[in-house]
Amino acid sequence: MTAVDGDIRLEIDAGTAELVIDRPAKHNAITPAMTSKLTALVREVEANDEVRAVLLRGAGERAFCSGSDLNSLAGYPSAWHFRNRVEYSHVVRAIRKPVVAALQGWTLGGGAELALAADLRIAADTTRFGFPEVQRGWVGGGGASQVLPRLIGQGQALRLLMLGEPIDAAEALRLGLCEEVVPQANLLDRAREVAHKLASFSPVAVQSVKAAIRMSMEAPLAAGLVYENEMNVLCFSAGDHLEGIRAFTEKRSAQFTR
């Protein structure tokens, strides 16, 4: 598939895998074929022990992702076929390794849900977030109604999902929809800096933090505390903590070679 029709590209550098949504002429709207490509590349990234962090971004400067290609949504032969589709946001949400999303321009609908599937969201000051599905007659199916209230609270989630009106990067930062806002010109450098830093840490530790935080959103406190301790035991059993202690004692940066 050519980039003109839409593609997902994979670039690997210094322990970081960059997944690039490459359809800038259509604001990086995603087709079922692109979802299939994304699924295959995610499997490749998960199986590659050299990859310790993932950076998700869109090609061009006008959009991170505008969601699903509307023509492809109209092409399902029945509601049953649509029900059994592969949802690209869930593909990203299932990645065990830390995921950083570099957001710019339009981040809409399924594209905003794709951003919610990442662990850290760094937005350019040009970013516009929106969940316009209700204006078109449906509700998002990539997790917005479940993740957004947990992230920014029920009231603000209802406002964004029921009205479908876009917000700018400054308001998104205030609400907690993204973790950082930087000038557009600095976006890729900053996102790569964060991803490379994550890749330099113990992969066992970073993935354990991610798993424990995910558990905190689902489990009662008592069960979550037990799970957190088990994650800590897992880190100790892996042995990376010994390199961390040595590096601290020797006043140097830790080198996790796993």
N, C-alpha and C positions, 0 to 999 in steps of 0.2 A: 504494500500500500504506500502511495507517495504522500509526502507531507501536504501536497495540495488537497488531497481527499481527507487527510487527517491521519495522524500517526502519534504513537507514543514512543519516545526515544529514551534509551538508557545510556548514561555516561558515567563511568566510574573513575574516581580520582582520590587518592590519599585516604582510602577507607570509606569514602562517601559515594553512594550511588545517587545520581541525579535522574529522576524520572521527569521527563519533559513532555507536557501536553502540547503537541505541535500541530495546531490548526489555526494560526493567527488570523487568517482571512475570515473565519467564522467565530471570532472571539473564543477560540479553543473549545467550542462545543463538542461534546463527546458522542460518538456513534457506538452502536453495539460492536462493530469491528474493532474500534479503539479500546473498548472495554475488554474484549478478548485479548488484545495485545497487552494491555495493562496487567491482566491476570497472569499471563505467561511471564512477563518481566518481573512481577512481584515474586513469583515462585523462584525465579533465577536469583533475585536479590537475597531472598531468605536462605537459599541453599549455599550462598557464597560466604564463607567464613571471613574472607578479606573485607567484606562490607560490614561496617559497624553502625552506620547511620544513613538515613535516606533524606534527600532533599527533593521536594515536589514543587515544580514550577511550571508556568505557562510560557510558551514562545511569544515573541513580540512584546509590545509595550502596552497594548490596549486592554488586555484582559488576562487574568489568571485562568478563569474558566467560567463560561456562561451557562454551564449545566448541560443537560442532554440536548442533542440535536432534535428540534421539534418535529422535523420531517420524519425522523426515525421513530419518534414516539407515536406518530400517526400510522406507522407501518406495521404495527403488531396485528396479526390476524384476529386475535381475540384478547379479552381481558385475562383469560387463563394463561396465554402465552406471555403477556406482560407480567403477570404475577410471578412467573418462573424465570424471569430475566436474571442475569447477573448484575448486581448493583455495584457500580464502580466505587462508591464511597465505602461500602462494606469491605471491598477488596483491600483498600488502603488501611481501613481500621483494623484489619486482621494482622497487619505487619507487626511482628514482635519487636523489631529494632526501632530505635527512636526515629520519628519522622518530623522533619521541619518543613513547613509550607512557606514559600516565598510568594506573597500575594501582591498583585498590582492591578490597577484598572478594575474592570468589571469582575466581580466575584459573586455570581448570582445563582440562585436555585441549587441545582445539583452541584455546581461549582463551589458554592458556599458550604454545602454539606461535605464536599470533598475536603475543604479547608478544616471543617470541624473534625474530620477523621484523623487529622494530623495531631501531633502532640504539642508542638509549638508553632505559632503563627506569627510571622514577621511580615508586616504590611508596609507597602510604600505609601507615601502621603497621597498618592493618586487613587488609592483603592476605594471602591464603592461596593459595599456589601448589601445584598438583598435576597429576599425569599419571595419572589413574585408569583409562586404557583397558584395561590388562592385567587389572584386576579385572572387567571386563565382557566379556572374551574377544577383544580385538583389540589392535592396536598403533596408535599415532598415525600419521597419514599426512601431517602438516603440517610435518615437519622435526625433531621433537624428538630422534629417535635419531641424527641427523646433526649438529645444531647444538649440542645440550646437552653432549656430550663435549668439543667444541671450546671451549665456554664455561667449564665447571666441572670438566672432567676425566672420565676414563672411569669411575672408581670411583663417584663421586657421581652421575653420570648413570645408571649401572646401578641404584644404590639407588633413585633417584626413579622410574625407568621400570619396574623389575621389581617393586617393592613397591606403587607407586601411592599412597603415603601423602602427604598434604599437609604442607607446611612453612610456617612463618610468615615475615613480612617480614624479621625480624632474621636468621633463618638463611639466607634467600635472599640477603641482602646479604653475609653472611659467605662464602657459596659463590661469589658473583659472578654470581648469576642476575639481580640488578638492580644498578643503579649508585648508587642513592640511596634512602633511606627518610625520609619526612617525615610529620608528623601529618596525619591525614585532612583536617582543616580547611584545611590549606595545600597540598594536592595540586595542585589546578588552577592556583593562582597560581604555584607553583614550576614545574610542567610548561610553562605558558605562557611564563614567564620564560625558560626554557631554549630553547624553540622560537623565540621572538622574537629571542633572541640569535643563534641559528643563522641566522635569516632576515636578520640585519643584516650578516652576513659575505659575502664574495664567493661567489656560488653556484658558480662554477667551482672555487674552492679547496675548499669544503666537499664538493662532490660528488666531487672528485678524491681527497680523504682517504677518503671512503667506498669508492670504487672500489679504492684501493690497499690498504685494510685487508681488503676482501673477497678480493682477489688473494692476500694474505699467507696466507689460510687454505687456499688451493688449490695455490699454486705453490711449487717449491723456492726457497730463499733467493736464489740467483743470478738466477733469472728475476724474482722479486719485486722485487729491487733495481733491475733494468732497468726494470720497469714503473713503479716509484715515480719514477724519474728522468723517464720519459716524461710522467707526470702533472704533474711540476714544470714541464717544458717547456710543456705545455699551458697551465698557469696563466700563465706568462710570455707566451706568445703571445696570450692573451686580453687582457693589458694591465692587469688589475686591480691588479697589484703596484705600478704607478706611483702609484695613489691611496693605497695603503698606505704607500708611502715618503713621499709628500707629507704625509699626515696625521701620520706620526711626526715629520717635520721641523717641522711647524707646530704640534705638540703639541695635536692635536684628534682626535676620533674619525673613523675613515675612513667615507666615504659611498660605498658601492658601488651604482651606479645601473643596472647591467645589467638 
